[in-house]
Amino acid sequence: MSEESAKNLKALREKIDDIDHKILTLISERANCAQQVAKVKKTFNADAFFYRPEREAQVLRSVMDSNQGPLNDEEMARLFREIMSACLALEQPIKVAYLGPEGTFTQAAALKHFGQSAISIPMSAIDEVFREVEAGAVNYGVVPVENSTEGVINHTLDSFIGSPLQICGEVELRIHHHLLIADTTKKDKISRIYSHAQSFAQCRKWLDSHYPHAERIAVNSNAEAAKRIKSEWHSAAIAGDMAAELYSLEKISEKIEDRPDNSTRFLIIGNQAVPASGDDKTSIVVAMRNQPGALHALLEPFHTHNVDLTRVETRPSTSGTWNYVFFIDFIGHIDNEDVSKVLVEVGRRASELKVLGSYPKGVL
Ligand SMILES: O=C(O)C(=O)C[C@]1(C(=O)O)C=C[C@@H](O)C=C1
């Protein structure tokens, strides 16, 4: 390096040191403010909720709106996501149950949504996540609800029917699958591949053309698949980055999902009604009597009041009253005038109506 370059580098690093010092002071100042916010919340109400999804969404949106680059909006929002996560942990360490085991996409979604300072606790089934939140053992839960390739996760929808929990948020995750091997695996002798059934379905074409003769064994999760192959020299696993890292596996083929836009939407469940953030969604479940035109009658009020539907799912009913059960997501918050008009009209036409929650649209 020339003397001139060395001088430039030194000057730039001094500038960075100076900026870092300012950032440090500002982050500490922000953390102090969050601690004061916690005190204010406690004086209002001893059982106050410290985590405020609507406020977090507003903070992240505002960061993205005012970002001038060179870092892109998402990158910048991710940095602020972590700052807020640390500030919230100062107010109250947040415990989040997720569909485990460790290393699943649901854990990745939980950390994407709450940041690394949240304490994430793996559960072995979706209903266990619901139960842990209902019992108050954790503050929130994260469960998958739909995949862009494979469709809805029925188990999650069914769990809402008998649950008092509310949806407090949503988070979408790009799902990238990789073919993973352990350090003892013989790369050219792979005769068995482990993964979750959904992941097999999402990589079907790739597997058919690259490993048509390998036995496909479906296990409970991708993370379990990753764990299994540690002791089998002829086996590989399909799983994501978190599992690869957790079990120190090598990616021999990356991003093997058939559709490049493969993504999964996850819901945050809790005991809290979330105020409007300015850009929200609402989820409801509606039971209709078995009669001609039931679906039309149900959807008409959305059309009349110009409320945008984002998803309609039908599930078979398990009881007499719930003849047809529809899970409906739409744009807007229950506090919006149009939305409340729709809900009144839908309520009149349905045999049962349950609002699962209004929550901020996923930001990241
Ligand atoms: O504004 C609040 O209510 C806060 O507690 C502060 C803060 C933040 O760091 O900005 C932290 C946690 C909440 O989930 C939302 C925002």
The ligand as a MOL file (V3000), in Angstrom:
LIG
                    3D

  0  0  0     0  0            999 V3000
M  V30 BEGIN CTAB
M  V30 COUNTS 16 16 0 0 0
M  V30 BEGIN ATOM
M  V30 1 O -42.7320 2.3140 22.1500 0
M  V30 2 C -42.7830 1.4040 22.9740 0
M  V30 3 O -43.8600 1.0300 23.4840 0
M  V30 4 C -41.5480 0.7360 23.4090 0
M  V30 5 O -41.6010 -0.0910 24.2910 0
M  V30 6 C -40.2660 1.0170 22.7040 0
M  V30 7 C -39.9490 0.0010 21.6220 0
M  V30 8 C -38.7070 0.5320 20.8450 0
M  V30 9 O -37.6070 0.1010 21.1580 0
M  V30 10 O -38.9110 1.3770 19.9860 0
M  V30 11 C -39.6280 -1.3080 22.2400 0
M  V30 12 C -40.5390 -2.3260 22.3060 0
M  V30 13 C -41.8750 -2.2340 21.7380 0
M  V30 14 O -42.2700 -3.4450 21.1790 0
M  V30 15 C -42.0070 -1.1310 20.7970 0
M  V30 16 C -41.0880 -0.1420 20.7040 0
M  V30 END ATOM
M  V30 BEGIN BOND
M  V30 1 2 1 2
M  V30 2 1 2 3
M  V30 3 1 2 4
M  V30 4 2 4 5
M  V30 5 1 4 6
M  V30 6 1 6 7
M  V30 7 1 7 8
M  V30 8 1 7 11
M  V30 9 1 7 16
M  V30 10 2 8 9
M  V30 11 1 8 10
M  V30 12 2 11 12
M  V30 13 1 12 13
M  V30 14 1 13 14
M  V30 15 1 13 15
M  V30 16 2 15 16
M  V30 END BOND
M  V30 END CTAB
M  END
